[in-house]
């Protein structure tokens, strides 16, 4: 028997799922699958495994579950979800309870109730079948992360007090009692908003976390509560929606969401109908050089998933502009992961076809940090970074408008004034600048290099603590 254990990373959403099985028995399980499930099917086929079970650690808020999609593709696997804590679902499932165990050849998976991040959360202990009393690993879901723990505030303030107490009991009553050598495999890595400051490594051990994870080290309830709830970052706007979708049961697509190919004329007609959102996934410099009026620019990087979740309406169909037509599958997968399954089409041949058809273009000026510095008070500067980044230092005189809040924070400003938007590198700045331009700001610019370039140039930095979000220059 050879244990099969594969960790699969979905970049951008920093989500980790797992294939666990035994190649001699030929059976395996998938834990916490993402919706673009071909990766699991291909991996199982390559290893000669039949996926017989699909497990979820909890009702996810940050990505669309692929459990139903995978179940439909397999046609016979059991979909197992926790009913602890009173959880209910609107789709057929096998109910999981604390202590339920499953055997895959020489590997035994045992369910443990670990509430706190959510009321129904479970984790899975892995052990060799003949050594059940000595687990070698725990699939911790969103309860214990590397250097962190799962946020207890995602279900709202009314649930946070109860959940933080449950999380404390989970960490001290379950995780702290495991042997140091037990490996920890979480559902998220660095970059996820499901826990504060998650570490860069995608796995750890109980011994390491016992020594270095401040949340596991805090064995006094009040100190733990204060640490978990203080300074929590904003909850992404797609989290409440996806929580409902995943409990109700995400739609089963069968392959990937359908995206019609549209000629420039058909694409223009679809835009004019007014019911679709225009998303341009090209690099910020290409977008700046020429784009369709009203487009939101989220370049095709893994972070596209999260920013689309923050900024797009999942009920509105999406019209896509791509750097290259071959990018379509990758872009659709990124969008699918945060719940987008409705597409009005993509512009075949991209912006080259659009401009060759004589259709109108809009530009977004790109401004260097040297030009920003030289402009002085004649330029309004908007900082699109997170509140934490803003507090650590900013360009003097800047207005703060975190990307998802930028329209609200700048809505009172005069829209003809020259406005430059910056972030850490220019990626988020281009998103924010495209939002402002679509809202009617007539002279808006993005700053490539942004904060990194500003500090590298040695220009002044404002760190005064009395500066607050939304201050006008």
C-alpha positions in Angstrom: 0.0 0.0 0.0 1.2 3.5 -0.9 -0.6 6.4 0.7 -1.8 8.9 -1.9 -1.9 12.4 -0.4 -2.1 15.4 -2.7 -2.6 19.1 -1.7 -4.0 21.2 -4.5 -3.6 25.0 -4.4 -6.1 27.4 -6.0 -4.0 30.5 -6.4 -5.7 33.9 -5.9 -8.2 32.6 -3.4 -5.3 30.8 -1.6 -7.5 27.8 -1.2 -6.2 24.3 -0.4 -8.0 21.1 -1.2 -6.9 17.5 -0.9 -7.0 14.1 -2.6 -6.5 11.3 0.0 -6.5 7.6 -0.8 -4.7 4.2 -1.1 -3.4 3.1 -4.5 -3.6 -0.6 -3.6 -7.3 -0.3 -2.7 -7.8 2.1 -5.5 -10.2 4.3 -3.5 -9.8 7.9 -2.5 -11.6 11.0 -1.2 -11.5 14.7 -2.0 -11.8 17.3 0.7 -13.0 20.8 0.1 -13.0 20.8 -3.7 -13.1 24.0 -5.7 -15.7 24.2 -8.6 -13.3 23.6 -11.5 -13.0 20.0 -10.6 -11.1 18.5 -13.6 -7.9 18.7 -11.5 -9.3 16.0 -9.2 -10.6 13.8 -11.9 -7.3 14.0 -13.8 -5.2 13.4 -10.7 -7.3 10.4 -9.6 -7.1 8.9 -13.2 -3.4 9.3 -13.3 -3.0 7.4 -10.0 -5.5 4.7 -10.8 -8.0 5.8 -8.1 -11.8 5.9 -7.8 -13.0 8.9 -5.9 -15.7 7.4 -3.7 -16.3 10.2 -1.2 -16.3 14.0 -1.2 -16.0 15.8 2.2 -16.6 19.4 3.2 -15.1 20.8 6.4 -17.7 23.5 6.6 -20.0 25.8 4.5 -17.5 27.9 2.7 -17.9 31.7 2.4 -14.9 32.7 0.2 -15.3 30.3 -2.7 -18.0 28.4 -4.5 -17.9 24.8 -3.4 -17.1 22.2 -6.1 -18.6 19.3 -4.1 -21.8 19.0 -6.1 -20.0 19.5 -9.4 -17.6 16.8 -8.6 -20.4 14.5 -7.4 -22.3 14.9 -10.6 -19.2 14.2 -12.7 -18.4 11.1 -10.8 -21.9 9.7 -10.7 -21.9 7.7 -7.5 -19.6 9.3 -5.0 -21.0 10.2 -1.5 -21.1 13.9 -0.7 -20.6 14.2 3.0 -21.3 17.4 4.9 -21.5 18.3 8.6 -24.9 18.6 10.3 -23.3 19.5 13.6 -24.4 22.8 15.1 -27.8 22.5 13.4 -26.5 23.0 9.8 -29.0 22.3 7.0 -28.6 22.0 3.2 -30.9 22.2 0.2 -29.3 19.3 -1.7 -29.0 15.5 -1.1 -26.0 14.6 1.1 -24.7 12.2 3.7 -24.8 13.7 7.2 -21.5 13.9 9.0 -21.2 13.9 12.8 -18.4 13.9 15.3 -16.7 10.5 15.3 -17.8 9.3 11.9 -15.0 7.4 10.3 -14.2 6.2 6.7 -11.6 3.8 5.5 -9.7 4.0 2.2 -7.5 1.0 2.1 -4.7 1.6 4.7 -5.9 5.1 5.5 -8.7 6.0 8.0 -10.4 9.4 8.0 -12.2 10.4 11.3 -14.5 13.3 11.6 -14.0 15.7 14.6 -16.4 18.5 15.4 -14.3 21.7 15.6 -16.7 24.7 15.6 -15.6 28.4 15.9 -15.0 29.6 12.4 -18.5 28.4 11.7 -21.0 26.6 13.9 -20.9 23.3 11.8 -17.2 23.2 11.2 -15.5 19.7 11.3 -11.9 18.6 10.8 -10.6 15.2 9.7 -7.9 13.1 11.4 -5.9 10.9 9.2 -4.3 7.7 10.5 -3.1 4.4 9.3 -5.9 1.8 9.5 -4.0 -0.4 11.9 -2.9 2.6 14.1 -6.1 4.5 14.5 -5.2 5.8 17.9 -2.2 7.6 16.5 -3.2 10.1 13.7 -0.4 11.4 11.5 -2.2 14.4 10.2 -5.3 16.6 10.6 -7.1 18.3 7.8 -8.0 21.5 9.8 -10.2 23.3 7.3 -10.6 26.9 8.5 -10.2 26.2 12.2 -6.4 26.1 12.5 -4.1 27.8 10.0 -0.4 28.1 9.7 0.4 30.9 12.3 -3.3 31.8 12.5 -6.8 30.6 13.2 -10.2 30.9 11.4 -12.1 34.2 11.8 -15.2 33.9 14.0 -16.8 37.1 12.7 -17.8 36.2 9.2 -21.4 35.4 10.2 -21.9 38.9 11.8 -21.5 40.5 15.2 -24.5 38.6 16.6 -22.7 35.3 16.1 -19.1 36.4 16.8 -19.2 36.1 20.6 -20.5 32.5 20.5 -18.1 31.5 17.8 -15.0 33.0 19.4 -15.8 31.0 22.5 -16.2 27.8 20.5 -13.0 28.5 18.6 -11.1 28.9 21.8 -12.5 25.5 23.0 -11.6 23.9 19.7 -8.0 25.1 19.8 -7.4 24.3 23.4 -9.7 21.2 23.8 -8.8 19.5 20.5 -5.7 20.9 18.7 -3.6 21.6 21.8 -4.1 18.0 22.9 -2.7 16.4 19.7 0.8 15.1 19.5 3.5 17.5 18.3 4.3 15.3 15.3 0.7 15.5 13.8 0.9 17.4 10.6 -1.6 20.2 9.9 -3.1 20.7 6.5 -5.5 23.7 6.4 -8.0 24.9 3.8 -6.2 28.2 3.1 -2.8 29.7 2.8 -1.4 33.2 2.9 -3.6 35.8 1.2 -6.9 34.4 2.3 -9.2 36.7 4.3 -10.6 33.7 6.3 -7.9 34.2 9.0 -5.6 37.0 10.2 -2.1 37.0 8.8 -2.0 33.4 7.7 1.6 32.2 7.3 3.3 31.6 4.0 3.7 27.8 4.4 0.8 25.6 3.2 1.3 23.0 6.0 2.8 22.8 9.5 2.8 20.5 12.5 1.1 20.7 15.9 4.4 21.1 17.6 5.4 24.0 15.4 2.0 25.7 15.8 2.1 25.1 19.6 5.4 27.0 19.7 4.8 29.8 17.3 1.0 30.3 16.6 -0.1 33.1 19.0 -3.7 32.0 18.8 -2.9 28.4 19.9 -0.6 29.8 22.6 -3.3 32.0 24.1 -4.8 29.8 26.8 -6.8 32.6 28.5 -10.2 33.1 27.1 -10.3 36.9 27.3 -6.9 37.4 25.8 -7.8 35.0 23.0 -11.1 36.9 22.4 -9.3 40.2 22.2 -6.7 38.9 19.8 -9.2 37.3 17.5 -11.6 40.3 17.2 -9.3 43.3 17.3 -8.6 45.0 14.0 -10.4 42.4 11.9 -10.1 43.4 8.2 -13.3 44.2 6.1 -15.4 41.1 5.1 -15.4 40.7 1.3 -18.8 41.5 -0.2 -19.1 38.1 -1.8 -18.7 36.1 1.4 -22.4 36.4 2.6 -23.7 35.6 -0.9 -21.4 32.5 -1.3 -22.3 31.2 2.2 -26.0 31.1 1.0 -25.1 29.6 -2.3 -23.0 26.8 -0.8 -25.7 25.9 1.7 -28.4 25.8 -0.9 -26.2 23.9 -3.4 -24.2 25.6 -6.2 -25.4 25.0 -9.7 -24.0 21.9 -11.5 -22.5 23.1 -14.8 -21.2 19.8 -16.2 -18.1 21.2 -17.8 -17.4 24.8 -17.4 -19.7 27.9 -17.6 -20.7 28.6 -21.2 -19.2 31.8 -22.8 -20.4 32.7 -26.3 -17.8 34.1 -28.7 -19.0 37.5 -30.0 -17.9 39.6 -33.0 -17.2 43.2 -32.3 -20.7 44.2 -33.6 -22.4 41.5 -31.5 -20.3 42.5 -28.5 -21.3 46.2 -28.9 -25.0 45.2 -29.2 -24.7 43.2 -26.1 -23.2 46.1 -24.3 -25.9 48.4 -25.4 -28.6 46.2 -23.9 -27.3 47.4 -20.6 -27.8 44.3 -18.5 -24.2 43.0 -18.5 -21.0 44.1 -16.7 -17.9 44.7 -18.9 -14.7 43.1 -17.5 -11.4 43.7 -19.2 -8.7 41.2 -18.0 -5.7 42.7 -19.9 -2.6 44.0 -18.2 -3.0 47.6 -16.8 -0.7 49.1 -19.4 -2.7 47.5 -22.3 -5.9 48.6 -20.7 -4.5 52.2 -20.3 -3.6 52.4 -23.9 -7.2 51.7 -25.1 -10.3 50.1 -23.8 -14.1 50.1 -24.2 -15.8 52.8 -22.2 -17.2 51.6 -18.9 -14.9 48.6 -18.5 -13.7 47.4 -15.2 -10.0 46.4 -15.4 -9.0 43.4 -13.3 -5.9 42.0 -15.0 -5.6 38.2 -15.5 -3.7 37.3 -12.3 -4.8 34.8 -9.7 -6.2 37.7 -7.6 -8.8 38.2 -10.3 -11.0 35.7 -8.4 -11.2 37.8 -5.2 -11.5 41.2 -6.8 -14.3 40.0 -9.0 -16.0 38.7 -5.9 -15.6 42.1 -4.2 -16.8 44.2 -7.1 -19.1 42.3 -9.5 -22.8 41.3 -9.1 -23.1 37.5 -9.4 -26.6 37.9 -10.9 -25.4 40.2 -13.8 -24.0 38.5 -16.9 -20.4 39.3 -17.7 -18.9 40.4 -21.0 -15.2 39.6 -21.2 -12.3 41.3 -22.9 -9.2 39.1 -22.9 -5.5 39.6 -23.8 -5.8 36.5 -26.0 -8.6 34.2 -26.8 -6.6 31.3 -25.3 -7.0 32.9 -21.9 -10.7 32.2 -21.8 -10.7 28.9 -19.9 -8.3 30.2 -17.2 -10.3 33.5 -16.7 -13.6 31.6 -16.5 -12.1 29.2 -13.9 -11.0 32.1 -11.8 -14.4 33.7 -11.9 -16.2 30.5 -11.3 -14.3 30.0 -8.1 -15.9 33.1 -6.6 -19.4 32.3 -7.8 -19.7 33.7 -11.4 -21.4 31.3 -13.8 -23.4 33.8 -16.0 -21.5 35.1 -19.1 -23.0 37.1 -21.9 -19.9 36.4 -24.1 -16.3 37.4 -24.9 -14.9 39.6 -27.6 -13.4 37.3 -30.1 -10.0 38.6 -31.3 -9.9 41.0 -28.4 -9.3 44.8 -28.7 -7.4 44.4 -32.0 -10.7 43.3 -33.7 -12.6 46.1 -31.8 -10.3 48.8 -33.0 -10.2 47.4 -36.6 -14.0 47.6 -36.6 -13.7 51.4 -36.1 -15.4 51.2 -32.7 -14.7 53.9 -30.0 -11.8 53.6 -27.5 -11.2 55.2 -24.1 -7.8 55.7 -22.5 -6.6 55.6 -19.0 -3.4 57.6 -18.5 -0.5 55.9 -16.7 1.5 58.3 -14.5 5.0 57.6 -13.1 5.8 58.3 -9.4 8.2 61.0 -10.6 5.3 62.8 -12.4 3.1 62.4 -9.3 5.8 63.9 -7.1 6.4 66.8 -9.5 2.6 67.6 -9.8 2.5 68.6 -6.1 -0.8 70.1 -4.9 -2.2 70.3 -8.5 -3.0 66.6 -8.4 -5.5 64.8 -6.2 -4.0 61.5 -5.0 -6.1 58.5 -4.0 -4.6 55.6 -2.0 -6.5 52.3 -2.9 -4.8 50.0 -0.5 -6.2 48.4 2.6 -6.7 50.3 5.9 -3.7 48.4 7.4 -1.4 49.5 4.5 -2.7 53.0 4.7 -1.9 53.3 8.4 1.6 52.1 7.9 2.5 54.9 5.6 1.1 56.9 2.6 1.9 59.5 0.1 1.5 62.9 1.8 -1.9 64.5 1.1 -3.5 61.3 -0.2 -7.1 60.5 0.3 -7.8 56.9 1.4 -10.3 54.8 -0.6 -9.8 51.1 -0.3 -10.8 49.6 -3.7 -14.2 48.2 -2.7 -15.1 51.5 -0.9 -13.6 53.9 -3.4 -16.8 55.1 -5.1 -18.4 55.7 -1.7 -15.4 57.6 -0.4 -14.9 59.8 -3.4 -18.5 60.3 -4.4 -18.5 63.9 -3.0 -15.4 65.0 -4.9 -15.4 67.1 -8.0 -15.0 64.8 -11.0 -13.1 67.0 -13.4 -10.0 67.4 -11.1 -6.8 65.5 -12.1 -6.8 62.4 -10.0 -4.0 59.8 -9.6 -4.7 56.4 -8.0 -2.0 54.2 -6.5 -1.8 51.0 -4.5 1.2 48.7 -3.8 2.3 48.0 -7.3 -0.4 49.4 -9.7 -2.6 46.3 -10.0 -5.3 47.4 -7.6 -4.7 51.0 -8.7 -5.8 50.1 -12.2 -9.0 48.4 -10.8 -9.8 51.5 -8.7 -9.0 54.0 -11.5 -11.2 52.1 -13.9 -14.0 52.2 -11.4 -13.6 56.0 -11.0 -13.4 56.5 -14.8 -16.6 54.5 -15.3 -18.3 56.6 -12.7 -17.5 59.8 -14.6 -14.1 61.0 -13.3 -12.8 62.6 -16.5 -9.1 63.0 -15.7 -8.1 59.9 -13.7 -4.7 58.2 -13.9 -3.2 55.0 -12.6 0.4 54.9 -11.1 2.4 51.8 -12.3 4.8 50.8 -9.6 2.8 52.8 -7.1 3.9 52.6 -3.5 6.9 50.3 -4.3 8.2 52.8 -6.8 7.4 55.8 -4.6 9.4 54.4 -1.7 12.2 53.1 -4.0 12.6 56.7 -5.3 13.0 58.0 -1.7 10.0 60.4 -1.8 8.4 61.6 1.4 6.1 59.3 3.4 3.3 60.4 5.8 2.9 58.2 8.8 1.0 60.6 11.1 -1.5 58.5 13.2 -4.1 61.2 13.1 -4.6 60.7 9.4 -8.0 59.0 8.9 -9.7 57.2 6.0 -11.6 59.6 3.7 -9.6 62.7 4.5 -9.6 65.1 1.6 -6.5 66.7 0.4 
